């Protein structure tokens, strides 16, 4: 009788799961895991007693409690075990069973029913195993022994992976990413999991893309395996569905004969019209169903969610759907972590975080050092955010085993992520690699993703044209060939808690530590000026304006050689290498809970538009709650022509403009009321904003940010709750720093937030607001129900928030609920505009030849579009000149120069158009180029002459350690004889420009 009930139960489960003999199923395998820290003997055994192990839902790092509580170097590394008991439906008998891990940190040994299945060690990429030989009917036990030792070495070679770095690759150990189970027939489309399985899966792409007519040829191909004992004749059918699930096109490929035990590539293609092309802020995704047909019946169907877009990389620019786009965004740590949970967040929260970048007008995220997990990759598809995808690296090129490890990760990452349209760049290294290595990486890309429309390159690559893009960290690069964009810029840090010098808690801008650890040199800089790593919000916002101006000034439309943009380091504060007072990095535009700092809004203003500004925007930095008698500078960031500032309706005099976007009133007397900024274009009001003086703190306000599909009771879903201190009118009190006590009741787990204080208040149920606001995380249990969060503080009206969780069906450890599938692509910005993204503002006057006081044979180095070459004289005053012969008589009105030692030296120059002196003065120190506005005089020759000794002193001393010792030597850090300049004139690149419509 018991056996009969068991059989009936299995049949009912199979019906509930919807399994039929011909179906392929993907299961969520995240539920019902058990976790134990330590290396227990025989823990792989099915009979091992695990009743006292911690119950967890994946993704779940075993050391999640330490996220933002401890220095990255102190994240616990040890051996842990994960176990899970599960049953497969009866209909799975005789079928193939595969497991897909999106990743494990670091080395994993996987067992099923006590048998070793295999191992995976790189700690970065997804991998899979064929579990078929190990699975049996009834209960199965899967066990994973995982070692996340910081110094973990590949067992077969004894070589440590280059990217296991204590500075940037936060060690959230165990199984911090999703796990899936796949059940297929014996003739099936493979999975894109090259490690262990050696399979490449499905590849979908578009060619002959015609953006204006909305047409393209859509191509699908699948690697197919036949694990039956006979030859199979297999057909291939493709269905293309739009975002609403409506059929757009059905097409088929030729039948193929696949031998027993053999593999074949099946493919089909068709022209499709009426397409919507994926774009920045337009996450339009299609569903592509590829099915195998045997004897007229579908036997295997794989669903791929993808999008189509057109790209081009040339002339120093990037085109997306036939429109030039200047890259504007962030170099973000791949861990993308949150306090007390690390990287292991639900898919909707990834969308929330990545979507904030797009809302802030960023169009790019450059993930740093290692490949992002699939959840973030897919999230960027949905929110419309361009990605630069690395493989695995550190701060330099490498050889031997380490280089082979890097190639293997790139291969796996390309195969796994080649159907994700948001990836436009494959990054081969966080530092320049050799030409030979670049060609090896290109060969991998061409083998596995030849049709994907993606550029492959590396950081720097200034003189290696085989790279399809490049760019340095920190400096400004320009090119007329492959695009150059800054891989990391503006490394300053600032805590969100500190407004300015005039506000509670009255932190003096720059005050803090006097020593910090250098990630570049591996040494501690003692008695160092660390002020730029301890900024207040106002200073931090202003610095970000100054730094972006350098790239905006070199944007497309400003000449033949341009900058393709830059990635600011970082988007959200991160539990990685830091230089300021706190034990985590605070360079973000948001804090770790994704609460924006003023710099977020500054970028939102400056980054509006694909290249040129498209919508007027304005932001007042800071708040308007001060003590009587305070007189302070007020900063406004605006992309308009001019700005007027008003206090209670009265105009403030003396507003001046710097760095194009920054408008400053140096001394504004505080008066309670309103502070208003109005932006004008061509004398007409274009935009305005205002700040109001808030009243005394009166109450606490709670608001939930949660899964748009409902908060799921799966043991992993999170709710983000914002807490504010407000006045009697409900306005946030910007100086409030009240300690809030929280009480949580119901089936949820407190994960809390972060603030400055003991252990950064991680997991504490007492948490202060900072600048009047903070946020906390709550994690669901596996039991659904009503959840009540209460917040109270001395002298404030308390608040209560009632939430509820929804159950999901999990049977025997399996679920068909796939969280990301419920999230729609965001179409916020609309389709790619068909108008030009910029207008030409200047034209270059080409140089035909040059003669010089010395080394004339190398004079062409100064106009060869190679920032690693230079012309220099011999150090004598009499030879410190160079004359350029132009292609035509021109009225040059600007000379743009990259001078050797650009950040160290100021050159006293005279510039002559023919025999006419058109400019005289000392050049500014810079992070790249200087622009000299010269008197426009018709001439066919222009002479640059040194009129005295150059002056040397690093203008950016607090970022010396960033570049040393691997930066381009022409910045003078490594230049031979750089400390003894004499009468040197040294030019890396020179451009002569005529502005249009002067």
N, C-alpha and C positions, 0 to 999 in steps of 0.2 A: 504493500500500500504506500509506504514511504517512497519507494522507487517510482511508482506511478505519479505521485504528486510532484516528484522531482522532474520527471520528464515533461509533465504538463507545464510546470513552471518555466522550463527552458523554452518550450514552444511559445508560450505567451511572451516571454522576454524577446524572442526573435521577432515576433509580430510587432511588439512595441518598438523595437529598434528599426523595423522596416527592412530587415535583411531578406533578400531573396538570393537564390543560387547564382544569378547572373549579375548581382549588384556588387559594386565596390563601395566600401564604407570607410569613412574617416571618423575616428572617435577622439573626443577630448579625453586624454589619459591623465589629467592633472589631479583628479580627486583621490582621496583615501590613501595617501601615502603616510608612511611612518618614518620618523627621523630619530637618529641617535648619534650623538657626538662621541667619537672615540673609535678605536680599531678593535672591534670585537671578533674573537675567533669563531669561525663557523657561522657567521651572520648571513652567509649566502644560503644556508640550508633551509629548505621549506619548513622544517620542524623547529627552527630556532624560536625561542620564546621571546616575542616582541610585544607582549601585552602592555608593557610599561613605557613603550616608545611614544614620543610626541606625535600627535596626529596633525598633519599639515596638508594643505592643498598647494600644489605647484601653480605658478612658479614661486619658489621659496628658498632664499639663501639661508643657510643655517646660522650665519652671523649677522643677520639683518638688524638686530638690536643695536649693533655698533655703528650703523650708518650715521655719520655726522657727529657721533659721540666721541669717536677717537680719531686720531691722525691716521691717514691712509696707511702709513707704515705699520701701524699697530693693529690693523684688522686681523682677526684671528685666522691663522692658517694651521690646519690639522687634518686628520682623517675623519670622515663621517660616513655613515651608512644611511641609505634610504631603502625602504622595503615597501612592497605593495602586494596585496592579495586580490586576485581578480579572476573572473570567469568569462569565457567567450560564449556567444550564442551557439547552439547546436549546429546551426547552418554554416558556421565557420569551419566545421570539420572538413578536412580535405582541401582547404583553401590556403592561400599564402597569407602570412601575418608578418607585418613589418612594424618596427617602432622607429619613430622620428624624434630625436632630441634636438631642440633648437640650440642647445649648447649645454655644456657642463663646465664647471671651474674646479679643478684643472684636469687632472687625469682621472678617468673613470674605468673601472672594471665592472662589466655588466654580467649578471648571472640570471638565469631563469631555471627555476626548479632545481637549484643547486649546481647547474652546469654553467661553466664559463662560456659566454656567448662571444665576447670580444672586449676590446678596449679602445678608448679614444683619448688623446692627450693634449691637443693644442690649446684647449681652454677658450677657444674663440668661436669656431664654426659649428654649424649644425652637422649632425651625423646620424646614421641609421644602422639598424641591424635586421637581418632576416631571422625572426623568431620561430619560424615554422618548425624546424626540427626539434625545438625544445618545448613547445606547447602541447598540453594534453587536455582531454576533456576533464571537466571538474575544476577544482580550484588550482590556480597557478600562483606561484610566488616569484616576483621579480625583485632582485636586490642589486643595489649599486653601491660599490665602495669607491669613494671619491676623496682624492688627496689634493688640497688646494695650497700646498706648500709654495710660498713665494719663490723658492728656488727649485721648483720641480723641473726635472730634466727628462728629456725623452729617453725611454728605457733602452731602446735599441742603439742609441748613439752616445748617451750620457751628456747630451748638449741641452742646456737650458734654452727655453724659447725666448727670443729677443724681447718680446712684448710683455713678458712677466715682470713688469717694472713697478716699483714702489712709488713712483712719482705720479703716474697718470692712469694706470690700469687698475682701478679699485677692485680689490679681491673679494667680491661677494661670492662665497664658496658654496659648492654643492650643486643643486639644480635650480638656478635662479631664472630659468627660461621654461617655456612651455614644452610639453611632451604630447605627442599624438600617436595613435595606433591606426594602422591601415590594414584592412582585410580585402584581398583581391582574389580573382580567379588565377588559374595557372597560366593563362595567356593574358598579359597585363602590360599597361604602361608603367614604366619604371618611375621611381622617385628621384628628384634632383639632389641626391645625396651621394656624392662621389666617395667621400671617406667611408671605408668599410664596404659599402654596397657596390661601389664602382659604377654607378648609374647616373644618367644625366636628365631623365624625366622629359617634361614637355617644354617646348620652346615656341613662343608666339611672338610675332613681330609684324610690322607693316613696312612696305616698300612702295616706291613710286607715290609718295604722299603729295597730294595736291591740296594745300590748305584752303585756298580760295574756293575751289569747287567741292570741298569736303569729301574727297575721294582718296582711296589708297588700296593697294593690294595687300590683303591680310593673309599671312602665311602661318600655318601651324604645323609642327612636326613633333612626333613622339618616338622615344626609344621604346621598343616593344620586345618583351621577352616571352618565349614559349617554353614553359617548363612542363609541358605534357610529353608523352612518349611518342608522339607522332607529328608529322608535318601538318602545319595549320595554314590555311588560306585566310588571310585577315584583311578586311576592309577597314576604311578609316573615314569617319564622319565628323564634321565640325559644325557646331551651332554657335552663332554669335548673338548674344542677347544684350540689350541696352541696360542702363542702370535701373529701369523699372521692370526688368524681366521680360520685355517684349522681344520676340525673335526679329533680328535684323537680317540675318543671312544664314542659310544652311548650304554647306558644300561638302564635297567628298573628294578623296584621293584615290589613287589606283590601288587595287588589291595587291597584296604581296604574299609570297609564300615564305613562311618562317619555319626553318627546320626545327626538329625536336632538340631542345636544349639550346637553341640559337637566339640571336638578337637581330633586329632589323629596325631601320628608321622609316616610319610611315609619315607621309606628309600630304598636305592639301593646301590650295590657295585659291583666292577669288577676289575680284575687285568688289569693293563695298562703297556705296555712296551714302550721303547723309551723315557722315561721321562727325562726332564731337571730339576735338583733340584735347588731350590732357595739357594743362598749362599751370602757370603760377597762380595759386589761389583758386584753381578750377580742377578739382580732383574727380574728373569724369572718368569712370571706370566701366569697362565692359566685362561681361561674364563669357568666357570661352569654354564650351563643353567639347572635349575631344573624346570620341567613343570608338571602340573596336567593334567590328561587325564580323561575326562568324556564322556561316549558314543562315544569313539573313537576319540574325538577332544581335542586338547590342550585348556585349559581354563585359565591357569594362568602360566606365566613363569617368574622366577626370575633369574637375572644374578648376579653371584658372581665372583669377580676377586680374585684369590688366588694363592698360590704357595705351593710346597711340599718340605720338607726337613727332614732330620733325625737328632735327637739330643740325647745326653747322658750327664748326669751330675753325675760324680763319681770320686773317687780317687783324689779329689781336682782339677779336670780338667773339661773342657767343650769340648764336641765333636760336630762338625757340619758336617754332611755327612761323618761320620767315620774319620774325621780329627780333631786333637786337635787344638783348637784356644785359644790363650791368649787374654783376653778382653782388648782392648785398645781404649779409647774414652773419652766421656765427660758426666758429670752430667749437663744437660741443663735445665734451667727454662722452664717449660711447656708452658709458654706464648710465648717463642721463638720470641720475639717482634722486631719491627722495629720502628725507629723514626717517629712520627706524624701519624702512622697508627696502632700502637700496634700490636696485633697478627693477625689482619684481612688482610691477604695477599692472593693473588691468588695461586692456587695449583702449578703452575709452579715455583713460587718463593719459595715455600716450598721445592720443588725438588732442586732448586738452592742452598739453604742454607744447607739442609741436605746432598746434594751431595758433597758439599765442605768438609764435614767431611770425607766422603769416599775417596775423592781425597787426603786428608791429611793423608790417611792410618789409620783413625779411623775405627773400626768395630762395635762400640757400642755407643748408646746414652741412658743414663739413665735419663728419664724424672723425674723431681723432684716434689714430694709431691702430685700432682694431675694428673689424667689421661690426656694425651694429646688429642687434638681434632682429629677427624677422619681424617682430611686432612693431618696432620703430620704423623699419623699412616700409611695411605696409601702411603704417600710420601716415607717413609722408606722402604716399600715393593718394590717400584720402583727403588730406588737407591741402594738397597742391604745393608741396615744398620740395625744391630741387635738392638732391643729395649728392655729395661727394663721398664715395664708399672706399675706405681703405681695406687692406687685407690684414696684415699684422706686421708691426715694425716698432722701432724705437727711434732714436735720434741720429742714426747714421746708417749708411750702407753696410753690408756685411758679405761674407763669403762662406763657402763650404756648406756645412750642414744647415747653418742658420738661413742661408739664402734659399736652400732647397725647402726648408720649412715655410719660408715666406711665399715661395711660388705655389706650394701646395694649398696654402690658405687662400691665395688669390684665385686659384682654379676652383676650389670649392665654393668660394663666395660668389664668383661669377655664375656658376651653374645654378646655385641656389636662388640668386636674386635677379637673374637676367630678364624676368618677366615683369619686373617692377618699374614702371615708366618714370618714376621720380628720380631714379639714379641716372645722372648725366655724366658723372665722372668716376673713373676708377683710379684710385690713388695708390701708387706703388711704393711710397715711402714718405716718412715725415722729415726727410732730408734728401738731398740730391743722390741719385743713384747713377752708376756708370752707364755709358751708352750700351754696352753689351747686356747689362741687366735690363735696361729699358726695352731692348729688342726681344729679350726672353719673355718679358711680361706682355708685350704686344702680341707675341705669338700665341700666348694663352688666351688673350682676349679674342684674337681672330679665329681661334679654333672653336671657342665655345659661345661667342657672342659677336660674330662678325656683322650681323645685321641690326644690332641694337641701337645704333646712333649714339654711342657713348665715346667720349674722349678718354684716353688713358695717358697718365702722366705721373708726376711726382712733385714734391716740393722743390723749389729752385728750378733746375733744368733750364737755366738761362741761355745756355749755349748749345744745348742738345736738341736739334730740330726734330729728332725722331720722337721726342715727347710731343704729345698733342695738346698739352697745356702745362703750365708751371707757375712759379711765383714764390717769392721768399716769405719768410716770417718777418713781420715788423716793417720791412722796407717797402717802398713804392717801386714797382716794376712796370715797364711799358713795352709794347711789342707791336710790330706790324705783321707778325707771322702767327705763331700759335698763341692763344690767349694767355695772359699773365694776370693772376689775381693773388692778393695777399692771403696766405694760408692762415696766418694769425696776426692780429694787430691789436693794439691798445690792451696791454696786459695789466694795467692798473687795477687796484682793488678798492672796494668801498662797501662798508656795512650799511644795510638799508636803515638801520636804527638811527643813523646820524644824518640829520637834515643839513645843518650848517653850523658855523661858529656861534650863531646867535640864538640857537634853540636848545631846549632841554634834550639830551643831558650835557650840552655845552662841550662837546668833543671838539678839540682844536684840530682843524684840518691837517692831516698828515702825522698827527701825534700817535706814537705807538712804539713798536719794537725798533731796535738798532742793529739787528742781525737777522739774516734769513738764509735758508738753504737754497743753493743754486741747482736747478735741475740740469742745467747745461754742463756745469763743471763737476757736479757731485760734491762740492765743497760748501761749507758755511761761510757766508760773507759776514765778517765781524766788523763792528763799528761802522756799519753801512747806513746810508741814508735810505730809509724804507718809507719815506713819507708818501710816495705815490701808491703804496700798497695799503695805506690807511686813510683813504680819502673820505670826506663827507659826500653826501649825495649831490650837492650843488657842484662841488669841484669835480666829482666823477663825471657828471653829465657834461660839463664844459669840456673836459679833456676828451670825451668821446666825440664831441662836435669837432674839435680841432683835428683829431686824428682822421675822421671820415672825410673832412674837407680835402685832405691830401689826395684821396682816391677820386672823389667827385670832380676835382679840378682836372684830372686826366681822363675823364670819361669819354666814351665814343662821341664824335662830333667835334672834338677839340684838335684834331689833326690826324696824321697818318699813323703815328704810334700812340697807342692808348692803353689805359689800364682797364681790365675787365672787372675790376671791383675788389672786394675784400671780405674776409670773414673775421669778425671781431671775436676774440676769445673772452668769454664764453657766453652762453645764453643764460643759464641758471647757475647759481653758486653750487660748487661741487666739492665732494669729499675727496679731493685729490691735492696735488702739490700746491702749496700756498707760500706767500711771502709776508703777509700781514700778521696782525696780532692773533686772530682766531686760528683754530686748527683745521680750517678748510678754506678753499679758494673762494673769494668774494668778488671775482671779476665779472659776475653775471649782470645782465640787464634785469634779472629778477632774483629774488632770494630763493632758497631751496624749496619753498612752498609755492613758488611761481607767482609771488606778489611782486608787481613791477616796481622798479626803482625809477627815478626821474630819467635816467639814461634810456630806458625803454621807450618813453614817449619822445625823447629827443630823436632817437633813430626812426621812430614812426613818422616824424615830421620830415627828416632828411631823406629817408628812403622811399618816399612816395613816388611812384612812377617806375617804369621799366628802365629808363635812363634819365631823361629830363623829368622835372616835376610835372605831375598831371593834376593833382588836387591840392589847393591851398590848405595848409595846416599850420597850427600854432600851439605852443605849449609854454606855460609859465613854470619855471623850475621852482620847486619848493612849495611853501604854504603861506598863509597870511594870518598867523597867530603869533604875535610877538609882544614883548613887554613895552610899555609906553616909553618913548624916548629912543628906541632903537632906530638907528640909521644904517642901512645896509645896501649892498648891491642887489639888483634884481636882474635875473637872466631870463631872457625869452628866446626860445628856439622856434624859428619860423622859416618857411620856404617862400615867403613873399618878398616883394621889393623893399618894403619898409614896415616899421612897426611903431605904433603909438601906445604909450603906457599911461593909464589913468588910475589915480587913487581917489575913490569916492567921486568919480566923475571929473576930477581935476587932472589936466595933462601934466605929466612928468617931463621936465626938460632934460635935454642932454643924452637922449638915447642914441647910442652909436652902434655901428655894425662891424663885426669882425668874422672872418672865416665864413663868409657868405650867409650862414644860417644863424649866427649868434648875435643877438641884440641885447645890449647892456645899458642899464641905468646905474651909474656907479654909486650914487648916494640917494637912497629913497627913505624918507622918514615914515615909519609905520604909523598908520591911523586905522583903528578898527573900522571894518566895513568891507569894501570891495577893492580888489586889485584887478584891473582889466587890461588885456592886451588886444590890440586890433591890428590885423595885418592888411596891408594895402598892396595892390598891384596896379601899376599905371595910374596911381592916384585915387583908385576906387577901392572901397572896403571889400576884402575878399573873404576874411575869416576873423572870428574873435573868440576869446575865451576869458574866463574870470575865475578868481579865487575869492572865497568869502571867509570872513573871520567867524570861526565856530564859537559857540558859547561854552559854558562850563560842562564838563562831562556829567551826563545824567543817567545813561542806561547802556546796557549791553545789547548788541544786535547779532543774531545768528542767521546764517543763510547757507543752504546746502548747494554744492556743485556735485552732481552725481551722474552716473551712467544714464544716457538718454533712453536706453532700453529698459530702465529700471534696475535698482540695486539688487544684485543677484546673491542669493544665499548659497554661495559655492565655497566659502572659506577663503576666497582670494580677492573678491571684489572689494573695492574701497569707495567710501564717500569722503569727499573733501568739504570741510565745513569752515566757512569764514566767520571770524568773530571780530566785531568792531565795538569801539567805545564811541557813543554818539551823544550830541547835546539834546536839548529838549525838542529841537526841530528835526532831529534825525540826521544831522550832519556829522560826519566823522570828525573826531577831535584829534588833530594832527600831532599834538604833543602828549597825548595820553600814553602812559606806560604802565597801566594798572595790571596787577597780578590777578589773573582770572583762575578761579577754581572750577573744574569741570566734574560732573557726575554723569556716568553713562549707565543706562539700565536697558536690558534687553539682549537679544542674541547678536552681539557685536563685540569686537575687541578694540580696545583703546590703543592707537599707535601714536597719537599726539602730534606735536609740531616741533618748532625750533625757535630759540631766542638766545640772546647773549646772557650767559650765566653758567652755573655749575653743570657740567656735562652737556652744555647747550640745551638744557631742559629736555633732552631726549627721553621720551616715554613718560615724562612727568605729567600728572593730572593738574598741576598748577603751572600755568604758562602766562607770561606777560604779553600783552599787546606791545607792538613797537610802532611808533608813529600812528597810533590809534587802531592798528589792525594786525591780525595774525590769522593763521589757519591751522587746522588739525585734521588728521586722518583717522577714520574709523574703518575697521575691516569686518566684513560679515562673518558669521558662523555658517555652518552647513545646515542649521535649522533656521527657517524663515520666521519672521515675526515683527512685532512693533518695537521700535527702538526710540528711547527718549534721551536726549542730551540736554543737560542743564548747565548753565554758566552763571557764576555769581562772583562779585567782587565788592569790597568794602565801599560803601557810599554810592553804589550804582544799582539801578533797577535790574534785577536778574532777567535772564532770558531762557526760554525753553524751545527746543526744536524736536518735533516728532517726525520720525522717518519709519519706513518699513522695507523689509527685504522680501524678494520673491523667490520661491523655491525653483530649483532646476532638477530635472530628472537624471538621477545617476543610478544605474543598475549594475551591480557586481563590478564596480570600479570604472564603468564606461558611461560616457555621455555623448549625445550627438549635438550638444550645445557648443558652438564654436564662437566665442565672444566677438571676434573681429568681423564675422560675417554679418552681424546685426548693425554695423556702423556704416552709414552712407558716406559717400564722398561729398566733400563740401564744394559748393560752386560759387562761393562768396564773391570772387572778383570777376566772374563772368569769363567768357571765352577770350582768347587772345585777340586784342584789337587789331584791325587791319590798317591802322594808321601808323606812320613812322614813330618810333619811340624817342627820337631825338632830331634836332636840326643841327646842321653843320654851322659851327661858329668860327672856325678858322681853317685855313688851308696851309699845308706845308710847302715851303719853297725848297726843292731838292738841292742837294750839294753835288756838283759835278766832280770837284777835286779840291785838294787843299795843299798848301805849302806852309812850312813852319820854320821857326828859328832853329829847331833841332829835330831829328828823327822824322823828317818828312815822309819817309817810307812807311811810317806807322800812323800817319795823320788820318787815314781812312778808318782807323779803329774808333775814332770819335763820332762816326756817323754810319756805323755798320749794323745797327740794331742788335748789338750784342753787349749786354751789360757786364760781361766778364772781360772785356777788352778795353784798352784805354790808349790815348796818345798822351805822352808826357815830354816835356823838354828835358834838358840835362842839368837843371838846377841853377843855371846862370841867368841873371837878370836880362842880359842882352838877347837871350834865346826864348824868353817867356812870351812868345806870341805865335799865333796861328791865323792864317788867312784862308777863308773859304770862298771858292768860286761857285756862284749860284747858277741854277739852270736858266735863269732869266733875270732881267732887271726887275727888282721887286721893292715894294715899300714894306719892308719887314717892320712890324711893330711889337714883336715879342720874340725874345730869345729864351729858349727853354734849355736848361743845362743840368746834366748829372755830373757833378764834379767829384773826382776821387777824394775820399775822406769827407763825404757829404755831411755826415753828422758831427765831424770833428773840426773841420776847417771852414774859415771864412776867407774868401779870396777877394783881394782888392783888384777890381778889373776896370779896364776901359774898353768900350766897344765902339768900333768905327764902321760906318757904312760908307764904303769908299774912303775918302779922306775926312769925312765929317764925324766928329765925336757925337755919338747918339746916346751913350750911357756911361756913367762913371759912378763907382761906389763899391761897397763891400757886399758880397753875397751872403745871404742868410744860411745858417746851418739848417739842415733838413734831414728827413728820413728818405730822401730820394732826389727829387728835382727842385730846382729853383726857377722861378719865372721872372724875367727882367723885362719890364715894359720900356721899350726903346722908342726914340723919336723916329717916326717913319720917314725915311729919306730914300729916294730912288737910288738903287745901287745894284751892281752885279757881284760885288765882293764885300764880305764882312770880316773884320779882323777882331780877334779877342786878344787883349794884351794885359799882362800882369803889371800893375803899377807899383808894387812893393812886395814885401814878404807876406805870405799868407799867415793868418793867425790860427793857432791850433788849440782847441780845448773842447772836450766832448760836451755838446749841448744836451745830450740825452743820457747823462751818466748813470742814472738809476736803472737803465735798461741795458747796461753794458753786459751783464752776465747772461742776458737772454741770448745774445748772438755768439758770444765767445764759447768755444774757440773754433766754431765751424762755419761762421758766416763768410760771405763773399769777402775776400781779402781787400778789395778795393774800398771797403769802408774804413780802412786804415788799422783795423785791429791786428791784421796779420801782414799788412803791406811792409815790405822790406824798406827800412830807412824812414818809416813813417813819422818817427819822432823828431827827425831833423829835416825840416821841410825846405829851408833856404828860400830860393826863388823858384820853387817848383810851380809850374802850371800843368795840371793834369785833368784831362777831360775824358769822361766815360762815354757820354752821348751828348750831342747838341742838335737842336731843332730850331729852324727859323720859320716863323709863322706870320701870316697876314690874316687879320681878323676880318670877317665878313660883316657888312652892314655897320661899319664903325660910326 
